[in-house]
Amino acid sequence: MTNIGTTRSSVAYLIEVLVKIVRDLEDTTAEMSPTQQAAHARAVQKQTAPCAPLPDFSGFHPAFLDHAGASDHPTPEGDVRRAYFLSYDDTRCEYLLADEVGQRMEAGQPMVSATFVTPYPPGFPVLVPGQLFSPQILEFMHSLDTPEVHGYDPQAGYRVYTSKALEIAQDEP
């Protein structure tokens, strides 16, 4: 990172080191067999290919909209706290794989996250408790090549609210 205090010699040193790295990489790839070069090219492509664009916030399920005490003028903000604590009861949640979430959404069933889903990197939530899933969110999550996603279990899937839990949340003030 450069700033107002970065010297010309610091930039020259950075360029020198980057040129050395490039030469070392070129030497290493020149020594590879054609099969190894092809595997290396695939690995580079996988790391540098753009992922799906970051999806817009899809919105909160109506059960978690913050009515701020004014029942005639609800606000678009959601009550993450209420959604978060609703998920403490495991009977109100279930785990679904991404394909199952997509199928239920196509069938018209609202799918609502019961937890924060945060891929590392980038390290910020893509889903928060009470947020509706969208096709764009599923596409983005599928396109990520990250080894760590908090709030997502690769074997079990996403933690979502059951339809009964959403009914309970809808009825609560």
Phi, psi and chi 1 to 4 in degrees:
 res  aa     phi    psi   chi1   chi2   chi3   chi4
   1 MET       -  137.3 -179.1 -167.6  -79.2      -
   2 THR  -111.4  155.8   61.5      -      -      -
   3 ASN  -148.7 -169.6   60.2   35.7      -      -
   4 ILE   -63.1  -23.5 -161.9  164.3      -      -
   5 GLY   -92.7    1.9      -      -      -      -
   6 THR   -70.9  129.5  -57.4      -      -      -
   7 THR   -90.2  162.2   63.4      -      -      -
   8 ARG   -61.4  -37.7  176.5  176.3  -99.1  167.0
   9 SER   -67.7  -33.1   63.4      -      -      -
  10 SER   -64.6  -42.1  -63.8      -      -      -
  11 VAL   -66.6  -41.5  173.5      -      -      -
  12 ALA   -62.2  -40.4      -      -      -      -
  13 TYR   -65.4  -42.0  179.8   70.1      -      -
  14 LEU   -58.9  -46.6  174.1   63.1      -      -
  15 ILE   -62.8  -41.7  -67.8  170.3      -      -
  16 GLU   -59.9  -44.6  179.2 -176.7  -31.2      -
  17 VAL   -67.2  -40.9  169.9      -      -      -
  18 LEU   -63.5  -40.3  -69.8  173.3      -      -
  19 VAL   -62.7  -40.4  168.2      -      -      -
  20 LYS   -63.0  -41.9 -177.8 -178.5  179.8  -26.8
  21 ILE   -62.3  -44.7  -69.8  170.7      -      -
  22 VAL   -61.1  -44.2  167.5      -      -      -
  23 ARG   -63.5  -41.4  -73.4 -173.2  179.5  137.1
  24 ASP   -62.1  -41.3  -70.8  -13.2      -      -
  25 LEU   -65.3  -41.6  -75.6  171.9      -      -
  26 GLU   -63.0  -41.6  -73.2  173.6  -15.7      -
  27 ASP   -63.2  -42.0  -68.9  -15.9      -      -
  28 THR   -65.0  -45.1  -58.5      -      -      -
  29 THR   -70.3  -29.0   54.8      -      -      -
  30 ALA   -66.4  -28.2      -      -      -      -
  31 GLU   -85.5   -6.0  -64.6  172.0    2.3      -
  32 MET   -80.5  151.8  -68.6  179.7 -179.3      -
  33 SER   -74.6  164.6   69.6      -      -      -
  34 PRO   -57.2  -36.7  -26.8   34.3      -      -
  35 THR   -65.7  -43.2  -55.4      -      -      -
  36 GLN   -66.4  -38.5  -70.3  171.2  -39.5      -
  37 GLN   -63.3  -39.9  -73.9  179.3   -6.9      -
  38 ALA   -65.5  -42.0      -      -      -      -
  39 ALA   -64.3  -39.4      -      -      -      -
  40 HIS   -64.3  -42.6  176.4   72.2      -      -
  41 ALA   -63.1  -39.2      -      -      -      -
  42 ARG   -65.2  -40.4  -77.1 -169.3  -56.2  -86.4
  43 ALA   -64.7  -41.4      -      -      -      -
  44 VAL   -65.1  -43.8  168.5      -      -      -
  45 GLN   -60.9  -41.8  174.7   63.1   28.1      -
  46 LYS   -63.4  -37.6 -172.8  175.4  179.8 -177.6
  47 GLN   -77.6  -25.7  -69.3  -66.8  -40.7      -
  48 THR  -106.2   -9.3   58.3      -      -      -
  49 ALA   -68.3  136.6      -      -      -      -
  50 PRO   -68.1  143.0   22.1  -28.6      -      -
  51 CYS   -89.5  175.4   65.7      -      -      -
  52 ALA   -59.2  151.3      -      -      -      -
  53 PRO   -64.5  148.1   19.9  -27.6      -      -
  54 LEU   -59.6  125.2 -177.0   64.0      -      -
  55 PRO   -73.7  152.4   26.4  -32.5      -      -
  56 ASP   -69.8  158.5  -70.5  -27.8      -      -
  57 PHE   -63.6  126.6 -175.8   76.1      -      -
  58 SER   -79.1  -23.7   58.3      -      -      -
  59 GLY   111.6  165.9      -      -      -      -
  60 PHE   -93.9  151.1  -73.8   99.1      -      -
  61 HIS   -63.9  145.0 -175.1  -85.3      -      -
  62 PRO   -53.4  -27.9  -26.2   33.2      -      -
  63 ALA   -66.3  -20.6      -      -      -      -
  64 PHE  -113.1   12.7  -58.7  110.6      -      -
  65 LEU   -71.0  140.1  -72.0  178.9      -      -
  66 ASP   -83.7  113.5 -176.9   12.1      -      -
  67 HIS   -88.7   -6.1  -62.1  -71.7      -      -
  68 ALA    46.4   34.0      -      -      -      -
  69 GLY    76.5   -3.0      -      -      -      -
  70 ALA  -114.4   92.3      -      -      -      -
  71 SER   -64.4  -24.2   59.0      -      -      -
  72 ASP   -86.5  -13.4   56.0  -21.8      -      -
  73 HIS  -134.8   72.8  -62.3  -63.5      -      -
  74 PRO   -67.9  150.4   22.2  -28.8      -      -
  75 THR   -95.7  158.9   63.5      -      -      -
  76 PRO   -76.3   -9.4   25.5  -31.6      -      -
  77 GLU   -72.9  151.1  -69.2   81.8   23.1      -
  78 GLY  -102.3  160.9      -      -      -      -
  79 ASP   -98.7   83.3 -171.5   -8.2      -      -
  80 VAL   -62.3  -35.8  175.4      -      -      -
  81 ARG   -60.7  -47.7 -175.1  176.2 -164.3  -84.8
  82 ARG   -63.8  -41.4 -162.5  161.3   63.0   86.7
  83 ALA   -64.7  -40.5      -      -      -      -
  84 TYR   -61.9  -48.6  177.6   80.3      -      -
  85 PHE   -74.0  -24.2  -74.5  110.8      -      -
  86 LEU   -62.1  -31.7 -179.2   69.3      -      -
  87 SER   -76.7   -4.4   71.1      -      -      -
  88 TYR   -63.7  -28.2  -89.2   34.2      -      -
  89 ASP   -87.4  108.3 -176.8  -10.0      -      -
  90 ASP   -61.7  -23.4  -73.5  -25.4      -      -
  91 THR   -70.3  -14.9   63.2      -      -      -
  92 ARG   -91.2   -0.5  -64.9  177.1  176.6  176.6
  93 CYS  -127.0  157.7  -58.2      -      -      -
  94 GLU  -143.8  162.6   62.8 -177.8  -37.3      -
  95 TYR  -107.2  133.3  -76.0   89.2      -      -
  96 LEU  -133.8  138.1  -62.8  175.0      -      -
  97 LEU   -71.5  161.1  -64.9  172.2      -      -
  98 ALA   -55.7  -40.0      -      -      -      -
  99 ASP   -63.9  -39.0  -69.5  -18.8      -      -
 100 GLU   -67.3  -39.2  -65.3  170.9  -60.9      -
 101 VAL   -61.5  -46.4  170.8      -      -      -
 102 GLY   -60.7  -42.2      -      -      -      -
 103 GLN   -64.7  -42.6  -70.1  168.8   -1.9      -
 104 ARG   -67.3  -36.4  -70.6 -167.0 -174.6 -177.3
 105 MET   -64.7  -41.8  -76.0  176.3   15.5      -
 106 GLU   -63.0  -30.9  -74.5  177.1    8.8      -
 107 ALA   -79.4   -0.7      -      -      -      -
 108 GLY    92.5    6.0      -      -      -      -
 109 GLN   -87.3  127.4 -176.5  177.4   -6.4      -
 110 PRO   -70.1  131.3   23.7  -29.7      -      -
 111 MET  -108.8  124.9  -60.6  -53.5  -53.5      -
 112 VAL  -123.6  127.9 -177.8      -      -      -
 113 SER   -68.2  136.8  179.7      -      -      -
 114 ALA  -101.1    1.4      -      -      -      -
 115 THR  -151.7  168.7 -173.8      -      -      -
 116 PHE   -73.8  137.0  -70.4   93.4      -      -
 117 VAL  -119.6  112.7  176.5      -      -      -
 118 THR  -130.4  106.6  -51.4      -      -      -
 119 PRO   -78.7  141.7   21.5  -23.2      -      -
 120 TYR  -120.4  120.7  -72.3   92.6      -      -
 121 PRO   -71.1  161.9   26.8  -28.9      -      -
 122 PRO   -85.4  -21.8   28.2  -31.7      -      -
 123 GLY    96.3   23.5      -      -      -      -
 124 PHE  -131.6  150.9   53.4   85.4      -      -
 125 PRO   -64.2  136.5  -14.3   24.3      -      -
 126 VAL   -96.1  -29.2  174.0      -      -      -
 127 LEU  -131.1  145.6  -73.2  165.0      -      -
 128 VAL  -124.6  160.5  -61.3      -      -      -
 129 PRO   -57.0  131.7  -26.1   35.4      -      -
 130 GLY    93.0   -7.2      -      -      -      -
 131 GLN   -84.9  140.6 -177.8 -179.8  -11.4      -
 132 LEU   -76.4  140.2  -69.1  161.6      -      -
 133 PHE   -72.8  153.2  -82.8   80.4      -      -
 134 SER  -136.4  159.9   70.0      -      -      -
 135 PRO   -58.6  -34.7  -23.5   31.8      -      -
 136 GLN   -65.7  -37.6  -66.0   80.2   13.3      -
 137 ILE   -65.4  -45.4  -70.3  171.1      -      -
 138 LEU   -63.0  -40.3  -70.0  176.8      -      -
 139 GLU   -63.5  -43.9  180.0 -176.3  -10.0      -
 140 PHE   -61.4  -47.7  176.2   75.6      -      -
 141 MET   -62.9  -37.9  -68.1  -60.7  -65.8      -
 142 HIS   -67.0  -32.9 -179.9   71.2      -      -
 143 SER   -80.2  -15.8   73.1      -      -      -
 144 LEU   -70.9  143.0  -68.5  177.7      -      -
 145 ASP  -116.7   67.5 -177.0   28.6      -      -
 146 THR  -120.0  138.2   57.9      -      -      -
 147 PRO   -78.2  -16.4   27.1  -32.2      -      -
 148 GLU  -130.8  120.0 -173.9  175.2   -3.5      -
 149 VAL  -131.9  105.2  179.1      -      -      -
 150 HIS   -69.7  136.0  -70.6 -111.9      -      -
 151 GLY    90.5    3.1      -      -      -      -
 152 TYR  -132.2  127.8  175.1   76.1      -      -
 153 ASP  -104.7  117.2 -177.6  -26.0      -      -
 154 PRO   -57.8  -31.1  -20.1   28.0      -      -
 155 GLN   -83.4  -39.0  -78.6   75.8   35.9      -
 156 ALA   -95.3  -36.6      -      -      -      -
 157 GLY   108.5 -151.8      -      -      -      -
 158 TYR   -85.1  145.0  -65.6   98.8      -      -
 159 ARG   -91.8  117.3 -170.4  164.8 -167.4 -124.4
 160 VAL  -126.4  161.8  -61.7      -      -      -
 161 TYR   -79.5  145.0  -72.4  110.6      -      -
 162 THR   -75.3  162.6   62.3      -      -      -
 163 SER   -64.5  -32.4   55.8      -      -      -
 164 LYS   -64.5  -40.9 -178.1   67.4  175.9  166.9
 165 ALA   -63.2  -38.2      -      -      -      -
 166 LEU   -67.4  -35.1  -65.1  174.3      -      -
 167 GLU   -64.2  -44.1  -71.5  173.6   21.5      -
 168 ILE   -61.1  -45.6  -68.8  168.4      -      -
 169 ALA   -64.1  -35.3      -      -      -      -
 170 GLN   -66.4  -36.3 -167.6   84.2   34.5      -
 171 ASP   -79.3  -23.2  -65.7  -21.9      -      -
 172 GLU   -77.9  146.1  -68.8  177.6   -4.7      -
 173 PRO   -73.6      -   17.8  -21.9      -      -
